Each structure stands twice: as C-alpha cells, then as structure tokens.
Amino acid sequence: MKKRVIEECIRICANDIQKHPEYGYFPHWSFIVIDNKIVSKGWNRRFEPPVYNGYHDSSRDGFVPKKHSEMDSIDRCWRKLENFEILNVRMNKSKELMRSKPCPVCYKKLISLNCKEIWYTEDNKIFKLA
C-alpha cells in the first residue's frame, strides 16, 4: 500500500473522529484498498452482528458482541473483493494511532477472502501483518 493512501486514510479518521459511533471508547476504521484507491470504509459500532460473523463465542456474562470495522468495510464494499488490501486504524481523542491489529475472527475472514495485505496501526506507527 502506498504511503499516500495510508496518509489519506489517517487524515479521514482524524477529520471524522468526533462523528465516529464509538467516539469516547475505542474507535476503529477499516479501509479496503484496491489498486491504491480506497473503495470502502467501515467502522466498529455497538450493533450486534449476525451470528455467522463469529463474535458470539464468549463465556463472559453480559457480553454483547460489536460489529468490527473489518466486517463493516466488507459489507459496505461496492466492488468485487479481489486483490485487495485493508488498513485498520484506531485513534484516540488526541488523534494518536493506537493498536488496531485484527482479532482472530476478522483475520480468518480476511484470509478466506484472499486479502493481499493487512495493515494496522499501533503506537503511532503502521505495521504490515505477515
């Protein structure tokens, strides 16, 4: 993924942070990129996802799963998902980049869709998942 695309994604997050449904908690965004163009943007939110998304395996009392940003960006994508990359961004209120590595469920889903590269933020840096 080109640096300019990463910078554009981070700029979008910084501009939209106060509009994020999870502002004040753990706002995450996921951007699907094909041919260095953003084709979809999703975010996490307090919305119970369908059971087939795989987040319902928790033994904690009162646990209510959230829809993760990766799944939201996949659902919102208007292009066929082939040869795509994804960038996960988490930003705090101070607009610092925080840990946004995909959970095991999202990682498995991205791999099953043949995602070419998975990028994520952590400690004000960008990492590529091997």
Backbone as CSV, one residue per row, in Angstrom:
resi,resn,N_x,N_y,N_z,CA_x,CA_y,CA_z,C_x,C_y,C_z
1,MET,0.858,-1.172,0.000,0.000,0.000,0.000,0.900,1.230,0.000
2,LYS,0.561,2.159,-0.846,1.391,3.359,-0.958,1.202,4.272,0.253
3,LYS,2.274,4.979,0.574,2.281,5.871,1.726,1.188,6.937,1.618
4,ARG,0.961,7.456,0.434,-0.056,8.499,0.256,-1.460,7.978,0.575
5,VAL,-1.719,6.705,0.296,-3.026,6.108,0.604,-3.178,5.969,2.122
6,ILE,-2.128,5.516,2.786,-2.141,5.405,4.246,-2.379,6.777,4.868
7,GLU,-1.674,7.784,4.380,-1.840,9.141,4.912,-3.260,9.664,4.696
8,GLU,-3.840,9.347,3.537,-5.211,9.774,3.259,-6.194,9.106,4.223
9,CYS,-6.003,7.825,4.494,-6.872,7.109,5.435,-6.786,7.725,6.826
10,ILE,-5.581,8.016,7.270,-5.395,8.606,8.599,-6.007,10.000,8.661
11,ARG,-5.886,10.752,7.585,-6.489,12.090,7.515,-8.023,11.986,7.614
12,ILE,-8.605,11.013,6.941,-10.055,10.803,7.007,-10.473,10.499,8.447
13,CYS,-9.714,9.644,9.119,-10.027,9.296,10.518,-9.952,10.520,11.420
14,ALA,-8.901,11.299,11.268,-8.723,12.495,12.100,-9.871,13.485,11.880
15,ASN,-10.322,13.605,10.642,-11.421,14.530,10.335,-12.772,14.019,10.835
16,ASP,-12.936,12.688,10.881,-14.225,12.094,11.232,-14.328,11.601,12.672
17,ILE,-13.274,11.772,13.462,-13.236,11.117,14.774,-14.429,11.471,15.661
18,GLN,-14.865,12.705,15.671,-15.974,13.086,16.545,-17.315,12.557,16.049
19,LYS,-17.384,12.138,14.790,-18.611,11.569,14.233,-18.661,10.052,14.412
20,HIS,-17.551,9.467,14.841,-17.474,8.008,14.956,-18.461,7.504,16.008
21,PRO,-19.208,6.422,15.713,-20.182,5.897,16.677,-19.562,5.454,18.006
22,GLU,-18.279,5.151,18.013,-17.607,4.715,19.235,-16.686,5.800,19.802
23,TYR,-16.892,7.059,19.396,-16.079,8.158,19.915,-16.167,8.160,21.431
24,GLY,-15.038,8.197,22.087,-15.007,8.141,23.540,-14.725,6.750,24.072
25,TYR,-14.775,5.743,23.197,-14.483,4.371,23.602,-13.274,3.877,22.807
26,PHE,-13.533,3.076,21.798,-12.438,2.504,21.005,-12.749,2.626,19.512
27,PRO,-12.648,3.830,18.945,-12.983,3.971,17.527,-11.955,3.322,16.602
28,HIS,-12.460,2.430,15.771,-11.646,1.760,14.754,-12.263,2.032,13.388
29,TRP,-11.416,2.148,12.392,-11.833,2.257,10.996,-11.100,1.171,10.222
30,SER,-11.719,0.690,9.173,-11.048,-0.212,8.232,-11.294,0.309,6.828
31,PHE,-10.218,0.374,6.061,-10.285,0.855,4.682,-9.883,-0.281,3.749
32,ILE,-10.752,-0.590,2.815,-10.410,-1.562,1.778,-9.841,-0.784,0.607
33,VAL,-8.686,-1.234,0.157,-7.951,-0.542,-0.904,-7.699,-1.519,-2.054
34,ILE,-8.053,-1.087,-3.257,-7.781,-1.858,-4.478,-7.086,-0.920,-5.454
35,ASP,-5.953,-1.366,-5.974,-5.160,-0.548,-6.914,-4.862,0.835,-6.339
36,ASN,-4.506,0.890,-5.064,-4.168,2.126,-4.352,-5.295,3.159,-4.344
37,LYS,-6.543,2.662,-4.363,-7.712,3.527,-4.246,-8.591,2.982,-3.125
38,ILE,-9.078,3.875,-2.273,-9.994,3.473,-1.207,-11.346,3.163,-1.839
39,VAL,-11.810,1.932,-1.646,-13.102,1.544,-2.226,-14.162,1.297,-1.157
40,SER,-13.751,1.248,0.115,-14.722,1.058,1.183,-14.129,1.521,2.508
41,LYS,-15.014,2.066,3.354,-14.622,2.478,4.705,-15.666,1.946,5.668
42,GLY,-15.196,1.294,6.723,-16.113,0.784,7.737,-15.615,1.151,9.113
43,TRP,-16.475,1.042,10.115,-16.069,1.324,11.484,-16.791,0.367,12.428
44,ASN,-16.222,0.222,13.614,-16.853,-0.603,14.631,-17.986,0.169,15.273
45,ARG,-18.943,-0.585,15.803,-20.062,0.079,16.470,-20.840,-0.898,17.335
46,ARG,-21.610,-0.323,18.235,-22.425,-1.128,19.145,-23.666,-1.607,18.404
47,PHE,-23.455,-2.601,17.623,-24.508,-3.189,16.817,-24.226,-4.681,16.837
48,GLU,-25.174,-5.451,17.307,-24.916,-6.883,17.394,-24.888,-7.489,15.993
49,PRO,-23.737,-8.005,15.604,-23.610,-8.566,14.262,-24.294,-9.923,14.164
50,PRO,-24.550,-10.382,12.949,-25.123,-11.721,12.781,-24.200,-12.791,13.383
51,VAL,-24.783,-13.864,13.828,-24.017,-14.945,14.447,-22.943,-15.471,13.500
52,TYR,-23.217,-15.487,12.188,-22.239,-16.044,11.246,-20.947,-15.231,11.191
53,ASN,-20.930,-14.009,11.737,-19.679,-13.252,11.784,-18.691,-13.864,12.767
54,GLY,-19.164,-14.664,13.731,-18.281,-15.408,14.605,-17.896,-14.756,15.916
55,TYR,-18.532,-13.653,16.291,-18.157,-12.950,17.518,-18.931,-13.408,18.749
56,HIS,-19.785,-14.392,18.631,-20.668,-14.759,19.724,-20.096,-15.837,20.648
57,ASP,-18.865,-16.227,20.457,-18.232,-17.246,21.293,-17.576,-16.610,22.505
58,SER,-18.356,-16.216,23.463,-17.795,-15.636,24.679,-18.527,-16.204,25.884
59,SER,-17.768,-16.558,26.899,-18.363,-17.105,28.106,-18.610,-16.020,29.156
60,ARG,-18.288,-14.776,28.829,-18.473,-13.681,29.795,-19.953,-13.337,29.932
61,ASP,-20.401,-13.194,31.173,-21.787,-12.797,31.421,-22.017,-11.386,30.902
62,GLY,-23.124,-11.182,30.232,-23.468,-9.859,29.743,-22.709,-9.430,28.498
63,PHE,-21.920,-10.328,27.918,-21.138,-9.989,26.729,-22.067,-9.764,25.543
64,VAL,-21.927,-8.615,24.918,-22.656,-8.320,23.684,-21.615,-7.984,22.625
65,PRO,-21.548,-8.783,21.573,-20.531,-8.521,20.547,-20.827,-7.235,19.782
66,LYS,-19.762,-6.631,19.265,-19.882,-5.451,18.405,-19.516,-5.856,16.994
67,LYS,-20.017,-5.108,16.060,-19.606,-5.317,14.679,-18.234,-4.671,14.517
68,HIS,-17.272,-5.448,14.082,-15.917,-4.932,13.919,-15.789,-4.168,12.606
69,SER,-14.839,-3.260,12.570,-14.673,-2.389,11.404,-14.337,-3.172,10.138
70,GLU,-13.596,-4.265,10.271,-13.256,-5.069,9.085,-14.518,-5.607,8.417
71,MET,-15.416,-6.159,9.239,-16.666,-6.722,8.697,-17.552,-5.630,8.109
72,ASP,-17.563,-4.472,8.752,-18.366,-3.359,8.244,-17.844,-2.891,6.891
73,SER,-16.521,-2.794,6.751,-15.962,-2.348,5.466,-16.219,-3.379,4.368
74,ILE,-16.191,-4.660,4.713,-16.506,-5.710,3.732,-17.961,-5.583,3.300
75,ASP,-18.868,-5.412,4.271,-20.300,-5.285,3.960,-20.596,-4.057,3.106
76,ARG,-19.844,-2.986,3.292,-20.084,-1.737,2.560,-19.387,-1.678,1.202
77,CYS,-18.512,-2.628,0.931,-17.717,-2.558,-0.300,-18.598,-2.740,-1.535
78,TRP,-18.439,-1.853,-2.474,-19.239,-1.867,-3.693,-18.518,-2.554,-4.851
79,ARG,-17.276,-2.972,-4.623,-16.514,-3.675,-5.667,-16.298,-5.119,-5.272
80,LYS,-16.043,-5.941,-6.269,-15.710,-7.327,-6.005,-14.387,-7.367,-5.238
81,LEU,-14.350,-8.134,-4.172,-13.154,-8.195,-3.338,-12.146,-9.181,-3.924
82,GLU,-11.284,-8.654,-4.764,-10.179,-9.465,-5.264,-8.946,-8.582,-5.347
83,ASN,-7.840,-9.180,-4.950,-6.566,-8.465,-4.963,-6.651,-7.162,-4.156
84,PHE,-7.219,-7.270,-2.960,-7.416,-6.082,-2.136,-6.496,-6.087,-0.923
85,GLU,-6.335,-4.895,-0.359,-5.590,-4.703,0.878,-6.541,-4.057,1.878
86,ILE,-6.196,-4.156,3.159,-7.005,-3.496,4.178,-6.085,-2.777,5.155
87,LEU,-6.520,-1.617,5.598,-5.805,-0.860,6.620,-6.764,-0.640,7.782
88,ASN,-6.365,-1.089,8.973,-7.120,-0.845,10.198,-6.472,0.315,10.937
89,VAL,-7.299,1.243,11.379,-6.810,2.412,12.123,-7.622,2.533,13.403
90,ARG,-6.933,2.737,14.489,-7.586,3.097,15.757,-6.954,4.390,16.217
91,MET,-7.787,5.319,16.633,-7.310,6.641,17.014,-7.979,7.058,18.311
92,ASN,-7.199,7.609,19.239,-7.798,8.113,20.475,-8.237,9.567,20.279
93,LYS,-8.800,10.161,21.325,-9.305,11.543,21.218,-8.213,12.546,20.881
94,SER,-6.969,12.225,21.233,-5.833,13.099,20.914,-5.292,12.850,19.512
95,LYS,-5.980,11.989,18.783,-5.631,11.631,17.400,-4.302,10.887,17.298
96,GLU,-3.967,10.167,18.366,-2.790,9.294,18.332,-3.237,7.935,17.811
97,LEU,-2.374,7.294,17.040,-2.687,5.979,16.487,-2.454,4.908,17.546
98,MET,-3.444,4.068,17.714,-3.420,3.028,18.734,-3.476,1.644,18.069
99,ARG,-3.387,0.595,18.892,-3.374,-0.782,18.405,-4.694,-1.146,17.726
100,SER,-4.593,-1.608,16.484,-5.787,-1.991,15.724,-5.582,-3.294,14.949
101,LYS,-4.727,-4.144,15.455,-4.474,-5.440,14.815,-5.783,-6.239,14.784
102,PRO,-6.091,-6.865,13.645,-7.351,-7.614,13.558,-7.432,-8.737,14.596
103,CYS,-8.633,-8.962,15.102,-8.868,-10.081,16.010,-8.774,-11.384,15.201
104,PRO,-8.682,-12.533,15.857,-8.574,-13.801,15.127,-9.741,-14.072,14.179
105,VAL,-10.959,-13.677,14.564,-12.126,-13.900,13.700,-12.005,-13.072,12.417
106,CYS,-11.668,-11.790,12.562,-11.536,-10.915,11.390,-10.355,-11.353,10.524
107,TYR,-9.257,-11.709,11.157,-8.082,-12.173,10.409,-8.450,-13.391,9.549
108,LYS,-9.132,-14.335,10.146,-9.538,-15.545,9.415,-10.439,-15.188,8.229
109,LYS,-11.370,-14.264,8.454,-12.278,-13.840,7.375,-11.496,-13.170,6.241
110,LEU,-10.559,-12.281,6.587,-9.766,-11.597,5.563,-8.936,-12.595,4.760
111,ILE,-8.353,-13.565,5.426,-7.566,-14.594,4.738,-8.466,-15.424,3.824
112,SER,-9.670,-15.751,4.298,-10.592,-16.549,3.470,-11.034,-15.790,2.216
113,LEU,-10.993,-14.457,2.277,-11.348,-13.625,1.118,-10.130,-13.310,0.241
114,ASN,-8.995,-13.927,0.572,-7.739,-13.731,-0.177,-7.242,-12.293,-0.137
115,CYS,-7.347,-11.673,1.019,-6.802,-10.328,1.198,-5.297,-10.385,0.952
116,LYS,-4.821,-9.500,0.110,-3.410,-9.498,-0.296,-2.494,-9.018,0.821
117,GLU,-2.869,-7.949,1.503,-2.056,-7.392,2.584,-2.969,-6.820,3.670
118,ILE,-2.558,-7.011,4.921,-3.294,-6.493,6.068,-2.371,-5.530,6.801
119,TRP,-2.799,-4.281,6.917,-2.036,-3.232,7.590,-2.818,-2.780,8.814
120,TYR,-2.112,-2.349,9.855,-2.784,-1.865,11.051,-1.899,-0.857,11.779
121,THR,-2.541,-0.060,12.631,-1.814,0.933,13.420,-1.509,0.384,14.807
122,GLU,-0.445,0.913,15.381,-0.085,0.619,16.776,0.988,1.592,17.211
123,ASP,0.766,2.255,18.341,1.745,3.179,18.913,2.273,4.214,17.908
124,ASN,1.338,4.856,17.196,1.663,5.897,16.206,2.513,5.402,15.051
125,LYS,2.415,4.121,14.741,3.136,3.534,13.597,2.167,2.678,12.789
126,ILE,2.597,2.325,11.579,1.835,1.459,10.706,2.608,0.155,10.539
127,PHE,1.922,-0.966,10.665,2.559,-2.270,10.525,1.839,-3.094,9.465
128,LYS,2.598,-3.944,8.817,2.034,-4.893,7.854,2.049,-6.263,8.510
129,LEU,0.889,-6.903,8.521,0.790,-8.228,9.102,1.376,-9.226,8.122
130,ALA,2.256,-10.081,8.606,2.932,-11.054,7.719,1.972,-12.092,7.210
